[in-house]
Amino acid sequence: MNTQTDSDFTVSIPSPCTGVCRLEVARRFCVGCGRTTQEIAAWPTASAQARLTILQAVRVRQKK
């Protein structure tokens, strides 16, 4: 039986923050982690699914 809750899983998804916090105004995301300001603000309270969605958006964004 799996007793892991969504909040437990959320904690296990670490922030993509690299400590290089610099917003690139033209592209509207952080140079270090690739997240938008909205994604950065949402991260602390985001569900596991929301965090995975943010990470997928970051991967797509960083390929450009």
PDB file of N, CA, C, O and CB in Angstrom:
ATOM      1  N   MET A   1       0.833  -1.185   0.000  1.00  0.00           N
ATOM      2  CA  MET A   1       0.000   0.000   0.000  1.00  0.00           C
ATOM      3  C   MET A   1       0.878   1.249   0.000  1.00  0.00           C
ATOM      4  O   MET A   1       1.808   1.354   0.800  1.00  0.00           O
ATOM      5  CB  MET A   1      -0.948  -0.002   1.213  1.00  0.00           C
ATOM      6  N   ASN A   2       0.595   2.171  -0.871  1.00  0.00           N
ATOM      7  CA  ASN A   2       1.358   3.409  -0.974  1.00  0.00           C
ATOM      8  C   ASN A   2       0.695   4.469  -0.110  1.00  0.00           C
ATOM      9  O   ASN A   2      -0.451   4.845  -0.354  1.00  0.00           O
ATOM     10  CB  ASN A   2       1.464   3.883  -2.448  1.00  0.00           C
ATOM     11  N   THR A   3       1.403   4.947   0.886  1.00  0.00           N
ATOM     12  CA  THR A   3       0.850   5.961   1.785  1.00  0.00           C
ATOM     13  C   THR A   3       1.443   7.336   1.523  1.00  0.00           C
ATOM     14  O   THR A   3       1.220   8.264   2.300  1.00  0.00           O
ATOM     15  CB  THR A   3       1.092   5.567   3.231  1.00  0.00           C
ATOM     16  N   GLN A   4       2.188   7.476   0.447  1.00  0.00           N
ATOM     17  CA  GLN A   4       2.791   8.769   0.120  1.00  0.00           C
ATOM     18  C   GLN A   4       1.704   9.719  -0.371  1.00  0.00           C
ATOM     19  O   GLN A   4       0.923   9.372  -1.257  1.00  0.00           O
ATOM     20  CB  GLN A   4       3.911   8.610  -0.954  1.00  0.00           C
ATOM     21  N   THR A   5       1.657  10.907   0.200  1.00  0.00           N
ATOM     22  CA  THR A   5       0.662  11.898  -0.199  1.00  0.00           C
ATOM     23  C   THR A   5       1.243  12.826  -1.255  1.00  0.00           C
ATOM     24  O   THR A   5       2.451  12.844  -1.493  1.00  0.00           O
ATOM     25  CB  THR A   5       0.176  12.706   1.018  1.00  0.00           C
ATOM     26  N   ASP A   6       0.361  13.595  -1.882  1.00  0.00           N
ATOM     27  CA  ASP A   6       0.810  14.556  -2.879  1.00  0.00           C
ATOM     28  C   ASP A   6       1.781  15.551  -2.269  1.00  0.00           C
ATOM     29  O   ASP A   6       2.747  15.946  -2.922  1.00  0.00           O
ATOM     30  CB  ASP A   6      -0.380  15.287  -3.494  1.00  0.00           C
ATOM     31  N   SER A   7       1.543  15.969  -1.022  1.00  0.00           N
ATOM     32  CA  SER A   7       2.449  16.938  -0.394  1.00  0.00           C
ATOM     33  C   SER A   7       3.825  16.329  -0.149  1.00  0.00           C
ATOM     34  O   SER A   7       4.832  17.032  -0.232  1.00  0.00           O
ATOM     35  CB  SER A   7       1.858  17.445   0.928  1.00  0.00           C
ATOM     36  N   ASP A   8       3.884  15.015   0.156  1.00  0.00           N
ATOM     37  CA  ASP A   8       5.177  14.345   0.309  1.00  0.00           C
ATOM     38  C   ASP A   8       5.923  14.346  -1.018  1.00  0.00           C
ATOM     39  O   ASP A   8       7.129  14.588  -1.056  1.00  0.00           O
ATOM     40  CB  ASP A   8       4.990  12.898   0.822  1.00  0.00           C
ATOM     41  N   PHE A   9       5.214  14.078  -2.095  1.00  0.00           N
ATOM     42  CA  PHE A   9       5.821  14.032  -3.421  1.00  0.00           C
ATOM     43  C   PHE A   9       6.284  15.425  -3.834  1.00  0.00           C
ATOM     44  O   PHE A   9       7.341  15.572  -4.447  1.00  0.00           O
ATOM     45  CB  PHE A   9       4.829  13.464  -4.455  1.00  0.00           C
ATOM     46  N   THR A  10       5.500  16.443  -3.503  1.00  0.00           N
ATOM     47  CA  THR A  10       5.854  17.821  -3.836  1.00  0.00           C
ATOM     48  C   THR A  10       7.183  18.197  -3.211  1.00  0.00           C
ATOM     49  O   THR A  10       8.023  18.814  -3.866  1.00  0.00           O
ATOM     50  CB  THR A  10       4.761  18.788  -3.373  1.00  0.00           C
ATOM     51  N   VAL A  11       7.384  17.838  -1.965  1.00  0.00           N
ATOM     52  CA  VAL A  11       8.629  18.146  -1.274  1.00  0.00           C
ATOM     53  C   VAL A  11       9.801  17.462  -1.961  1.00  0.00           C
ATOM     54  O   VAL A  11      10.907  18.002  -1.966  1.00  0.00           O
ATOM     55  CB  VAL A  11       8.550  17.722   0.197  1.00  0.00           C
ATOM     56  N   SER A  12       9.583  16.285  -2.543  1.00  0.00           N
ATOM     57  CA  SER A  12      10.676  15.551  -3.175  1.00  0.00           C
ATOM     58  C   SER A  12      11.032  16.083  -4.561  1.00  0.00           C
ATOM     59  O   SER A  12      11.996  15.610  -5.163  1.00  0.00           O
ATOM     60  CB  SER A  12      10.318  14.095  -3.275  1.00  0.00           C
ATOM     61  N   ILE A  13      10.288  17.041  -5.077  1.00  0.00           N
ATOM     62  CA  ILE A  13      10.619  17.661  -6.363  1.00  0.00           C
ATOM     63  C   ILE A  13      11.353  18.955  -6.034  1.00  0.00           C
ATOM     64  O   ILE A  13      10.725  19.958  -5.695  1.00  0.00           O
ATOM     65  CB  ILE A  13       9.321  17.927  -7.254  1.00  0.00           C
ATOM     66  N   PRO A  14      12.680  18.936  -6.134  1.00  0.00           N
ATOM     67  CA  PRO A  14      13.453  20.119  -5.731  1.00  0.00           C
ATOM     68  C   PRO A  14      13.290  21.280  -6.711  1.00  0.00           C
ATOM     69  O   PRO A  14      12.997  21.090  -7.892  1.00  0.00           O
ATOM     70  CB  PRO A  14      14.929  19.760  -5.608  1.00  0.00           C
ATOM     71  N   SER A  15      13.484  22.455  -6.194  1.00  0.00           N
ATOM     72  CA  SER A  15      13.427  23.660  -7.017  1.00  0.00           C
ATOM     73  C   SER A  15      14.563  23.621  -8.042  1.00  0.00           C
ATOM     74  O   SER A  15      15.663  23.164  -7.732  1.00  0.00           O
ATOM     75  CB  SER A  15      13.519  24.945  -6.135  1.00  0.00           C
ATOM     76  N   PRO A  16      14.301  24.094  -9.245  1.00  0.00           N
ATOM     77  CA  PRO A  16      15.366  24.145 -10.259  1.00  0.00           C
ATOM     78  C   PRO A  16      16.306  25.335 -10.078  1.00  0.00           C
ATOM     79  O   PRO A  16      17.187  25.564 -10.906  1.00  0.00           O
ATOM     80  CB  PRO A  16      14.754  24.197 -11.644  1.00  0.00           C
ATOM     81  N   CYS A  17      16.121  26.085  -9.007  1.00  0.00           N
ATOM     82  CA  CYS A  17      16.959  27.258  -8.758  1.00  0.00           C
ATOM     83  C   CYS A  17      18.431  26.850  -8.696  1.00  0.00           C
ATOM     84  O   CYS A  17      18.796  25.883  -8.028  1.00  0.00           O
ATOM     85  CB  CYS A  17      16.538  27.961  -7.444  1.00  0.00           C
ATOM     86  N   THR A  18      19.259  27.603  -9.402  1.00  0.00           N
ATOM     87  CA  THR A  18      20.698  27.326  -9.427  1.00  0.00           C
ATOM     88  C   THR A  18      21.489  28.354  -8.632  1.00  0.00           C
ATOM     89  O   THR A  18      22.713  28.267  -8.534  1.00  0.00           O
ATOM     90  CB  THR A  18      21.202  27.290 -10.859  1.00  0.00           C
ATOM     91  N   GLY A  19      20.778  29.336  -8.062  1.00  0.00           N
ATOM     92  CA  GLY A  19      21.451  30.387  -7.314  1.00  0.00           C
ATOM     93  C   GLY A  19      21.957  31.510  -8.198  1.00  0.00           C
ATOM     94  O   GLY A  19      22.550  32.468  -7.701  1.00  0.00           O
ATOM     95  N   VAL A  20      21.733  31.409  -9.492  1.00  0.00           N
ATOM     96  CA  VAL A  20      22.102  32.460 -10.438  1.00  0.00           C
ATOM     97  C   VAL A  20      20.802  33.176 -10.802  1.00  0.00           C
ATOM     98  O   VAL A  20      20.209  32.915 -11.849  1.00  0.00           O
ATOM     99  CB  VAL A  20      22.843  31.874 -11.728  1.00  0.00           C
ATOM    100  N   CYS A  21      20.377  34.062  -9.941  1.00  0.00           N
ATOM    101  CA  CYS A  21      19.067  34.705 -10.088  1.00  0.00           C
ATOM    102  C   CYS A  21      19.200  36.018 -10.850  1.00  0.00           C
ATOM    103  O   CYS A  21      19.521  37.062 -10.283  1.00  0.00           O
ATOM    104  CB  CYS A  21      18.424  34.953  -8.708  1.00  0.00           C
ATOM    105  N   ARG A  22      18.947  35.934 -12.129  1.00  0.00           N
ATOM    106  CA  ARG A  22      19.004  37.130 -12.978  1.00  0.00           C
ATOM    107  C   ARG A  22      17.923  37.014 -14.037  1.00  0.00           C
ATOM    108  O   ARG A  22      17.944  36.101 -14.862  1.00  0.00           O
ATOM    109  CB  ARG A  22      20.417  37.302 -13.637  1.00  0.00           C
ATOM    110  N   LEU A  23      16.980  37.943 -14.009  1.00  0.00           N
ATOM    111  CA  LEU A  23      15.900  37.908 -14.977  1.00  0.00           C
ATOM    112  C   LEU A  23      16.352  38.518 -16.294  1.00  0.00           C
ATOM    113  O   LEU A  23      16.919  39.610 -16.324  1.00  0.00           O
ATOM    114  CB  LEU A  23      14.673  38.643 -14.439  1.00  0.00           C
ATOM    115  N   GLU A  24      16.101  37.816 -17.359  1.00  0.00           N
ATOM    116  CA  GLU A  24      16.385  38.313 -18.697  1.00  0.00           C
ATOM    117  C   GLU A  24      15.106  38.973 -19.194  1.00  0.00           C
ATOM    118  O   GLU A  24      14.145  38.292 -19.550  1.00  0.00           O
ATOM    119  CB  GLU A  24      16.865  37.158 -19.669  1.00  0.00           C
ATOM    120  N   VAL A  25      15.098  40.288 -19.215  1.00  0.00           N
ATOM    121  CA  VAL A  25      13.887  41.047 -19.500  1.00  0.00           C
ATOM    122  C   VAL A  25      13.310  40.713 -20.873  1.00  0.00           C
ATOM    123  O   VAL A  25      12.098  40.535 -20.995  1.00  0.00           O
ATOM    124  CB  VAL A  25      14.174  42.531 -19.411  1.00  0.00           C
ATOM    125  N   ALA A  26      14.130  40.626 -21.890  1.00  0.00           N
ATOM    126  CA  ALA A  26      13.642  40.376 -23.245  1.00  0.00           C
ATOM    127  C   ALA A  26      12.942  39.023 -23.370  1.00  0.00           C
ATOM    128  O   ALA A  26      11.952  38.895 -24.089  1.00  0.00           O
ATOM    129  CB  ALA A  26      14.793  40.449 -24.230  1.00  0.00           C
ATOM    130  N   ARG A  27      13.459  38.019 -22.670  1.00  0.00           N
ATOM    131  CA  ARG A  27      12.878  36.682 -22.778  1.00  0.00           C
ATOM    132  C   ARG A  27      11.940  36.356 -21.618  1.00  0.00           C
ATOM    133  O   ARG A  27      11.224  35.355 -21.652  1.00  0.00           O
ATOM    134  CB  ARG A  27      13.979  35.647 -22.848  1.00  0.00           C
ATOM    135  N   ARG A  28      11.951  37.210 -20.589  1.00  0.00           N
ATOM    136  CA  ARG A  28      11.031  37.124 -19.451  1.00  0.00           C
ATOM    137  C   ARG A  28      11.174  35.868 -18.601  1.00  0.00           C
ATOM    138  O   ARG A  28      10.185  35.329 -18.104  1.00  0.00           O
ATOM    139  CB  ARG A  28       9.640  37.204 -19.945  1.00  0.00           C
ATOM    140  N   PHE A  29      12.403  35.407 -18.438  1.00  0.00           N
ATOM    141  CA  PHE A  29      12.635  34.304 -17.507  1.00  0.00           C
ATOM    142  C   PHE A  29      14.012  34.423 -16.887  1.00  0.00           C
ATOM    143  O   PHE A  29      14.866  35.167 -17.369  1.00  0.00           O
ATOM    144  CB  PHE A  29      12.485  32.951 -18.215  1.00  0.00           C
ATOM    145  N   CYS A  30      14.216  33.672 -15.803  1.00  0.00           N
ATOM    146  CA  CYS A  30      15.478  33.694 -15.087  1.00  0.00           C
ATOM    147  C   CYS A  30      16.560  32.974 -15.890  1.00  0.00           C
ATOM    148  O   CYS A  30      16.339  31.877 -16.402  1.00  0.00           O
ATOM    149  CB  CYS A  30      15.321  33.054 -13.701  1.00  0.00           C
ATOM    150  N   VAL A  31      17.714  33.596 -15.992  1.00  0.00           N
ATOM    151  CA  VAL A  31      18.834  33.009 -16.717  1.00  0.00           C
ATOM    152  C   VAL A  31      19.320  31.735 -16.018  1.00  0.00           C
ATOM    153  O   VAL A  31      19.737  30.786 -16.681  1.00  0.00           O
ATOM    154  CB  VAL A  31      19.985  34.025 -16.842  1.00  0.00           C
ATOM    155  N   GLY A  32      19.268  31.712 -14.691  1.00  0.00           N
ATOM    156  CA  GLY A  32      19.763  30.561 -13.932  1.00  0.00           C
ATOM    157  C   GLY A  32      18.877  29.343 -14.009  1.00  0.00           C
ATOM    158  O   GLY A  32      19.349  28.254 -14.336  1.00  0.00           O
ATOM    159  N   CYS A  33      17.578  29.507 -13.708  1.00  0.00           N
ATOM    160  CA  CYS A  33      16.692  28.333 -13.617  1.00  0.00           C
ATOM    161  C   CYS A  33      15.748  28.184 -14.793  1.00  0.00           C
ATOM    162  O   CYS A  33      15.174  27.112 -14.984  1.00  0.00           O
ATOM    163  CB  CYS A  33      15.887  28.404 -12.360  1.00  0.00           C
ATOM    164  N   GLY A  34      15.574  29.224 -15.581  1.00  0.00           N
ATOM    165  CA  GLY A  34      14.698  29.141 -16.744  1.00  0.00           C
ATOM    166  C   GLY A  34      13.229  29.371 -16.458  1.00  0.00           C
ATOM    167  O   GLY A  34      12.396  29.239 -17.355  1.00  0.00           O
ATOM    168  N   ARG A  35      12.892  29.718 -15.205  1.00  0.00           N
ATOM    169  CA  ARG A  35      11.486  29.932 -14.870  1.00  0.00           C
ATOM    170  C   ARG A  35      11.087  31.391 -15.040  1.00  0.00           C
ATOM    171  O   ARG A  35      11.915  32.296 -14.936  1.00  0.00           O
ATOM    172  CB  ARG A  35      11.210  29.482 -13.442  1.00  0.00           C
ATOM    173  N   THR A  36       9.796  31.602 -15.304  1.00  0.00           N
ATOM    174  CA  THR A  36       9.255  32.957 -15.342  1.00  0.00           C
ATOM    175  C   THR A  36       9.053  33.426 -13.907  1.00  0.00           C
ATOM    176  O   THR A  36       9.107  32.624 -12.974  1.00  0.00           O
ATOM    177  CB  THR A  36       7.912  33.017 -16.150  1.00  0.00           C
ATOM    178  N   THR A  37       8.820  34.725 -13.732  1.00  0.00           N
ATOM    179  CA  THR A  37       8.577  35.238 -12.389  1.00  0.00           C
ATOM    180  C   THR A  37       7.320  34.615 -11.787  1.00  0.00           C
ATOM    181  O   THR A  37       7.263  34.380 -10.580  1.00  0.00           O
ATOM    182  CB  THR A  37       8.451  36.765 -12.417  1.00  0.00           C
ATOM    183  N   GLN A  38       6.321  34.348 -12.613  1.00  0.00           N
ATOM    184  CA  GLN A  38       5.095  33.715 -12.119  1.00  0.00           C
ATOM    185  C   GLN A  38       5.380  32.295 -11.631  1.00  0.00           C
ATOM    186  O   GLN A  38       4.852  31.876 -10.601  1.00  0.00           O
ATOM    187  CB  GLN A  38       4.016  33.692 -13.223  1.00  0.00           C
ATOM    188  N   GLU A  39       6.208  31.557 -12.361  1.00  0.00           N
ATOM    189  CA  GLU A  39       6.552  30.185 -11.965  1.00  0.00           C
ATOM    190  C   GLU A  39       7.388  30.173 -10.684  1.00  0.00           C
ATOM    191  O   GLU A  39       7.207  29.309  -9.826  1.00  0.00           O
ATOM    192  CB  GLU A  39       7.317  29.477 -13.098  1.00  0.00           C
ATOM    193  N   ILE A  40       8.298  31.133 -10.561  1.00  0.00           N
ATOM    194  CA  ILE A  40       9.119  31.235  -9.349  1.00  0.00           C
ATOM    195  C   ILE A  40       8.219  31.524  -8.140  1.00  0.00           C
ATOM    196  O   ILE A  40       8.376  30.912  -7.083  1.00  0.00           O
ATOM    197  CB  ILE A  40      10.204  32.351  -9.505  1.00  0.00           C
ATOM    198  N   ALA A  41       7.286  32.450  -8.303  1.00  0.00           N
ATOM    199  CA  ALA A  41       6.383  32.812  -7.209  1.00  0.00           C
ATOM    200  C   ALA A  41       5.455  31.666  -6.829  1.00  0.00           C
ATOM    201  O   ALA A  41       5.120  31.504  -5.655  1.00  0.00           O
ATOM    202  CB  ALA A  41       5.561  34.030  -7.592  1.00  0.00           C
ATOM    203  N   ALA A  42       5.040  30.878  -7.797  1.00  0.00           N
ATOM    204  CA  ALA A  42       4.097  29.784  -7.555  1.00  0.00           C
ATOM    205  C   ALA A  42       4.762  28.555  -6.942  1.00  0.00           C
ATOM    206  O   ALA A  42       4.088  27.763  -6.283  1.00  0.00           O
ATOM    207  CB  ALA A  42       3.420  29.396  -8.847  1.00  0.00           C
ATOM    208  N   TRP A  43       6.050  28.382  -7.141  1.00  0.00           N
ATOM    209  CA  TRP A  43       6.755  27.151  -6.752  1.00  0.00           C
ATOM    210  C   TRP A  43       6.529  26.709  -5.302  1.00  0.00           C
ATOM    211  O   TRP A  43       6.207  25.540  -5.085  1.00  0.00           O
ATOM    212  CB  TRP A  43       8.218  27.338  -6.972  1.00  0.00           C
ATOM    213  N   PRO A  44       6.679  27.574  -4.307  1.00  0.00           N
ATOM    214  CA  PRO A  44       6.576  27.112  -2.917  1.00  0.00           C
ATOM    215  C   PRO A  44       5.250  26.430  -2.567  1.00  0.00           C
ATOM    216  O   PRO A  44       5.224  25.535  -1.722  1.00  0.00           O
ATOM    217  CB  PRO A  44       6.776  28.271  -2.000  1.00  0.00           C
ATOM    218  N   THR A  45       4.164  26.836  -3.198  1.00  0.00           N
ATOM    219  CA  THR A  45       2.858  26.254  -2.874  1.00  0.00           C
ATOM    220  C   THR A  45       2.298  25.386  -3.999  1.00  0.00           C
ATOM    221  O   THR A  45       1.162  24.919  -3.917  1.00  0.00           O
ATOM    222  CB  THR A  45       1.872  27.354  -2.553  1.00  0.00           C
ATOM    223  N   ALA A  46       3.085  25.171  -5.039  1.00  0.00           N
ATOM    224  CA  ALA A  46       2.613  24.400  -6.195  1.00  0.00           C
ATOM    225  C   ALA A  46       2.473  22.914  -5.850  1.00  0.00           C
ATOM    226  O   ALA A  46       3.262  22.360  -5.085  1.00  0.00           O
ATOM    227  CB  ALA A  46       3.576  24.576  -7.382  1.00  0.00           C
ATOM    228  N   SER A  47       1.464  22.294  -6.428  1.00  0.00           N
ATOM    229  CA  SER A  47       1.277  20.850  -6.269  1.00  0.00           C
ATOM    230  C   SER A  47       2.365  20.125  -7.048  1.00  0.00           C
ATOM    231  O   SER A  47       3.099  20.737  -7.823  1.00  0.00           O
ATOM    232  CB  SER A  47      -0.140  20.406  -6.753  1.00  0.00           C
ATOM    233  N   ALA A  48       2.463  18.834  -6.838  1.00  0.00           N
ATOM    234  CA  ALA A  48       3.446  18.030  -7.568  1.00  0.00           C
ATOM    235  C   ALA A  48       3.208  18.143  -9.068  1.00  0.00           C
ATOM    236  O   ALA A  48       4.156  18.299  -9.837  1.00  0.00           O
ATOM    237  CB  ALA A  48       3.383  16.550  -7.125  1.00  0.00           C
ATOM    238  N   GLN A  49       1.955  18.066  -9.485  1.00  0.00           N
ATOM    239  CA  GLN A  49       1.641  18.158 -10.918  1.00  0.00           C
ATOM    240  C   GLN A  49       2.018  19.530 -11.469  1.00  0.00           C
ATOM    241  O   GLN A  49       2.556  19.629 -12.571  1.00  0.00           O
ATOM    242  CB  GLN A  49       0.142  17.884 -11.163  1.00  0.00           C
ATOM    243  N   ALA A  50       1.739  20.580 -10.712  1.00  0.00           N
ATOM    244  CA  ALA A  50       2.099  21.929 -11.161  1.00  0.00           C
ATOM    245  C   ALA A  50       3.611  22.081 -11.276  1.00  0.00           C
ATOM    246  O   ALA A  50       4.103  22.709 -12.213  1.00  0.00           O
ATOM    247  CB  ALA A  50       1.537  22.984 -10.198  1.00  0.00           C
ATOM    248  N   ARG A  51       4.345  21.511 -10.331  1.00  0.00           N
ATOM    249  CA  ARG A  51       5.809  21.577 -10.396  1.00  0.00           C
ATOM    250  C   ARG A  51       6.344  20.837 -11.617  1.00  0.00           C
ATOM    251  O   ARG A  51       7.268  21.309 -12.280  1.00  0.00           O
ATOM    252  CB  ARG A  51       6.426  20.992  -9.120  1.00  0.00           C
ATOM    253  N   LEU A  52       5.770  19.695 -11.907  1.00  0.00           N
ATOM    254  CA  LEU A  52       6.199  18.945 -13.095  1.00  0.00           C
ATOM    255  C   LEU A  52       5.880  19.718 -14.367  1.00  0.00           C
ATOM    256  O   LEU A  52       6.656  19.691 -15.322  1.00  0.00           O
ATOM    257  CB  LEU A  52       5.524  17.562 -13.137  1.00  0.00           C
ATOM    258  N   THR A  53       4.754  20.400 -14.385  1.00  0.00           N
ATOM    259  CA  THR A  53       4.386  21.225 -15.542  1.00  0.00           C
ATOM    260  C   THR A  53       5.383  22.363 -15.713  1.00  0.00           C
ATOM    261  O   THR A  53       5.798  22.665 -16.832  1.00  0.00           O
ATOM    262  CB  THR A  53       2.953  21.786 -15.384  1.00  0.00           C
ATOM    263  N   ILE A  54       5.766  22.995 -14.608  1.00  0.00           N
ATOM    264  CA  ILE A  54       6.759  24.070 -14.658  1.00  0.00           C
ATOM    265  C   ILE A  54       8.093  23.540 -15.171  1.00  0.00           C
ATOM    266  O   ILE A  54       8.723  24.169 -16.021  1.00  0.00           O
ATOM    267  CB  ILE A  54       6.939  24.710 -13.266  1.00  0.00           C
ATOM    268  N   LEU A  55       8.524  22.398 -14.668  1.00  0.00           N
ATOM    269  CA  LEU A  55       9.805  21.823 -15.108  1.00  0.00           C
ATOM    270  C   LEU A  55       9.782  21.489 -16.596  1.00  0.00           C
ATOM    271  O   LEU A  55      10.787  21.660 -17.286  1.00  0.00           O
ATOM    272  CB  LEU A  55      10.132  20.561 -14.296  1.00  0.00           C
ATOM    273  N   GLN A  56       8.643  21.014 -17.093  1.00  0.00           N
ATOM    274  CA  GLN A  56       8.529  20.719 -18.527  1.00  0.00           C
ATOM    275  C   GLN A  56       8.623  22.010 -19.339  1.00  0.00           C
ATOM    276  O   GLN A  56       9.285  22.045 -20.377  1.00  0.00           O
ATOM    277  CB  GLN A  56       7.194  19.985 -18.834  1.00  0.00           C
ATOM    278  N   ALA A  57       7.970  23.059 -18.874  1.00  0.00           N
ATOM    279  CA  ALA A  57       8.038  24.354 -19.567  1.00  0.00           C
ATOM    280  C   ALA A  57       9.471  24.886 -19.580  1.00  0.00           C
ATOM    281  O   ALA A  57       9.914  25.463 -20.573  1.00  0.00           O
ATOM    282  CB  ALA A  57       7.097  25.380 -18.893  1.00  0.00           C
ATOM    283  N   VAL A  58      10.184  24.692 -18.486  1.00  0.00           N
ATOM    284  CA  VAL A  58      11.586  25.120 -18.401  1.00  0.00           C
ATOM    285  C   VAL A  58      12.422  24.368 -19.441  1.00  0.00           C
ATOM    286  O   VAL A  58      13.237  24.972 -20.139  1.00  0.00           O
ATOM    287  CB  VAL A  58      12.154  24.879 -16.967  1.00  0.00           C
ATOM    288  N   ARG A  59      12.220  23.054 -19.542  1.00  0.00           N
ATOM    289  CA  ARG A  59      12.988  22.265 -20.525  1.00  0.00           C
ATOM    290  C   ARG A  59      12.741  22.768 -21.948  1.00  0.00           C
ATOM    291  O   ARG A  59      13.680  22.907 -22.733  1.00  0.00           O
ATOM    292  CB  ARG A  59      12.614  20.767 -20.425  1.00  0.00           C
ATOM    293  N   VAL A  60      11.495  23.036 -22.272  1.00  0.00           N
ATOM    294  CA  VAL A  60      11.157  23.536 -23.609  1.00  0.00           C
ATOM    295  C   VAL A  60      11.787  24.911 -23.830  1.00  0.00           C
ATOM    296  O   VAL A  60      12.363  25.181 -24.884  1.00  0.00           O
ATOM    297  CB  VAL A  60       9.617  23.612 -23.796  1.00  0.00           C
ATOM    298  N   ARG A  61      11.670  25.767 -22.828  1.00  0.00           N
ATOM    299  CA  ARG A  61      12.206  27.118 -22.914  1.00  0.00           C
ATOM    300  C   ARG A  61      13.712  27.118 -23.101  1.00  0.00           C
ATOM    301  O   ARG A  61      14.239  27.920 -23.872  1.00  0.00           O
ATOM    302  CB  ARG A  61      11.845  27.902 -21.676  1.00  0.00           C
ATOM    303  N   GLN A  62      14.411  26.231 -22.407  1.00  0.00           N
ATOM    304  CA  GLN A  62      15.878  26.206 -22.467  1.00  0.00           C
ATOM    305  C   GLN A  62      16.395  25.636 -23.784  1.00  0.00           C
ATOM    306  O   GLN A  62      17.556  25.858 -24.127  1.00  0.00           O
ATOM    307  CB  GLN A  62      16.433  25.392 -21.308  1.00  0.00           C
ATOM    308  N   LYS A  63      15.576  24.916 -24.521  1.00  0.00           N
ATOM    309  CA  LYS A  63      15.990  24.381 -25.820  1.00  0.00           C
ATOM    310  C   LYS A  63      16.010  25.460 -26.890  1.00  0.00           C
ATOM    311  O   LYS A  63      16.648  25.295 -27.930  1.00  0.00           O
ATOM    312  CB  LYS A  63      15.065  23.251 -26.246  1.00  0.00           C
ATOM    313  N   LYS A  64      15.311  26.568 -26.639  1.00  0.00           N
ATOM    314  CA  LYS A  64      15.203  27.633 -27.648  1.00  0.00           C
ATOM    315  C   LYS A  64      16.426  28.490 -27.668  1.00  0.00           C
ATOM    316  O   LYS A  64      16.506  29.434 -28.454  1.00  0.00           O
ATOM    317  CB  LYS A  64      13.990  28.495 -27.397  1.00  0.00           C
TER     318      LYS A  64
END
